[in-house]
């Protein structure tokens, strides 16, 4: 399977794991456009921004993930960590 066969979300996850955060964000934002109700995609965008030390951006995307899925514990935990709770 070539890289172009991957979905934007899968590509974003790959780039995130490879610590290629700018590329991860680019792909994950495309995935979020395709499926704006996927809380995990917004969580992954938050992780990428947090890894780039862009805490305010990360917070925004974690909040969006929790807004979509109030039971999303991973996003809740990262959000609490960022806001000092």
N, C-alpha and C positions, 0 to 999 in steps of 0.2 A: 504494500500500500504506500503510495506516495503522499507527501505532505499535502498536496492539493486535494486529496481524497478525504481529508479530515474535515470535520465540521469546525466552524469558528470556535466553538466552545472547547472541543478537543485540542485544537491548535493552541488556544489560549492556555489551557491547562499544561500542555507540553512546554510552552515558552516559560510559564511560571515555574515549573520544576527545573527548567534549564537556567533559571535566574536571568532570563531575557525579558525584563519586566515591561519595557516599552512595547515590545511586540506582543506580549501577553495582553496588555491593556487594549491595544489596537484590535486584536482578534476578539477579545471578550466583549468589547463595546459593540462589535458587529453582531455577536451572538445575542446580546441584550436587545438590540434592535429587532432581531428575528423572533425572539421569544421574551417579551418584556415582563412576563409573569414567572420567570425562572429565578427564584431567589438565589440558587447556588451560583449562577453567573454573576450576580451583583456581589455576592460574598467573595468570589474569586477576584473580581476587580478590586475590591477592598484590600485583599491580601497583597496584590501586586503594588497598589499605591502605598500600602504600609511598608512593604519591603524597600520602596524607593524613598522612604521617610516623608511621604506626603500624607501626614496624619489627617488633615482636614478632609482631603479627598477620600481617604480610606473610610473615615467616619461616615461620610455621605453615602457611600455604597453599602456599608454594613447596615446603616439605617434603612436603606431601600430594601435590602434583603429581609430585614425583620418586618418591615411594613407589608411585604408580600406574604411572608410566612412568619407570623408572630411566634411560632414554636421552634424556629430555626436556632438551635442552641449554639452552634459554632459561631454564627454571626452575633448572637447576643453576648457571648463570651469575649469576642474581639472588641465589640463596642464598649463593653464595660471596662476592658483593659485600657482602651484609648481615652475614655473619659474619666479614668481614675476611680472606678467603682469597684 
